[in-house]
Amino acid sequence: MRKKWYSILAVGCTASLLLLSGCADTSKTTTSAPANSDNKIKIVAAENFYGEVAKVVGGNRVEVTSILDNPDVDPHDYEPTADTSKLVNDAQVIVYNGAGYDAWMDKVIKSSSSTNSKSSILVAEDIMGVKEGENEHVWYDPTTMPKLAIKIADDLSKLDPTHKEDFHQRAQSYIKSLDPLKEKVQELKQQSATNIDVSEPVFDYMAKALNLKINNSKFARAIDEGTDPAPSDIAALQNDLKGKKVQLFVHNIQNSTPVVDNIVKLANSNGTPIVKVTETEPKGKNYLQWMMDQLDDVAKAIDSK
C-alpha cells in the first residue's frame, strides 16, 4: 500500500454509491447529442490538469468539473462523496488517469445508473498504452497532453457533430500553446544519457524525454509503493551522492519519508543539486506553468555542475 502523505479532505459515502447503482453494461460507449441542442456536454475529470484540457477543447459547448483540484489531496486515497457520485452519474464524458492511479473512479462509474451512456477516457491506458503495474504518472510525459486534446476533440465531435471543426481547431490551438514546453524539453535534452537519482518515479517520463537516466529505480519504486527500500538500494543511492556519480536528485516533496529526508540531507551536504517536483498541480498554476517551472529548476541544476 502506498504511503499516505496528503491530508484527505473528502469522506466516502457508500450509501450514495449504492443509491446510484444500476445494472447497466459497464462497457464504454458514446451516444450522440442532438445537433441543434443548446445543452452543454457535461464532462467530469478526475484530475484538474486533465480537466484543463477538456475546458480548452470543448470551449462554450462543455461544462467541465474537476474532482481533484486541491494539491493536498492524494489521488490514490481519495474517497468519493455523494456529490462526486452525482457528478459522474450526470456526466456524458469522464476523463481520468487509469492504470490503477485513481481506481476509485472505476468504482463510481460502475455504480452509476447511466454507465452505458458515457464516454470514458482513461489517459494512461487508452492514450499512452500504460497498464496497471507500470508507471502511471503519464502527465509527466510531454506527449500526453497533445494526444489527450485530440482524443477529447474526437469524442466531443461524436456527441456534437455540428461543432466538430471547432473542437479540433481548439485542440490544435491547445497543442500549439504547449510549444514552449516542447522547445524547453529539446533545449534541455542531454546529448548522452546522464545519470540522476530520484526519490520516486513521478518524474521518470520527463526524465526519459530529457535523456536523464534513473540510477536508483528500485529505491524509487519502494518509496512509491510505501515500502522500505532494501538496505543495498539505500547504500547504492548514498554511494551515488557521496561519489558525485549523478547530475542531480529529483525530490517529490509531496511524498517524503525519514529515509528520503536523510537522502535529501546527504545530497545537500555533498553538493548534489536538488530539483523539487510535485505529483499534483500547484494552486494558481496551469499545466504549462507547472511543467515549465520545474524544467527551469532542472536547467539550473544542470548548469550548476
Phi, psi and omega in degrees: 000131180295140180293134179276129178233356179261161168273127182274120187263346185247150179246134183292158180221083184300322182301321181294322179297320180294321180295329182270357185288155177210185183253022184290155175296136184269005178289152183280129178223165178232131178243152183268140173272155178303137184299329183259015183287138176267356180288135178283148176283126181272124180239134173242126176249137178292315183248143187293333179289335173281324176298326179301316179296317181299320180296316182294313183291319182283333180058221183278006178266358184229157171238112188250132174236126175259125184286313181260097179236015177243119184295350180270001180258127179282118181301331180292322190257000180302138177246120185296142179263178176298322179296320178300314180301318180293318179301313180294320180298323183273346186283151174261335179229132177242130177239122176210170189288311183078194182060028178086356184291314181235059185299337178301330180292323177303316182293319180294319180297316181294333179277351182286144178280354182238032184305316187282002177250014183251153170252117181253130177246111175262106191299312183295313187280309187285324187259319186256356177068028180261128182261162177300136184102342175265175181295113187272356187278058190287344179291348174274355172275120185294352177267353186291308186297319175300319179294322178296319180301317180293319180297317179296318178300319179297314183292320179293327179295328177288325179282328184221073187301331183292342180248021181305312182298320179297316180300315183288327176294318179291326176298316179293324177295319178297315179300319178298325181293342179270005179305319178302324178292314179302316182292322180294319178299315179296323179295321185268351182299126184282141181294326176232152182305129184243125183287135172221163172244154181224155178282331176196171192280010186302328186265001192300320181295320177292321178301318179298319179297331181268002183062038174258124186265123179287122186260000185220049186300322182293317176300311183298320181295320180297317179296319180297325182272358178077024178248167180279128176297149177297145178307323180293327179286324175295316181297321180294320178294316177300320179295323176302315184286315180294324181271004180052047183268355180236153183285324182197170177237125180263124185242115172283105187287353178270356180220079179250143175233168176305322179295314179295319179302320178292324178293320178298317178298319180294319178299317179298315184292338180257008175073022176277121180302140180246125176256119180270129178231166177231155179276330180247157184290127180295152176300139175083004179235150171264179185301314182298313180299318180301309181293318182296319180299320180289323178291329174299321178292323176297317180300317179296320180295318180292318181293335184281348183268000000 
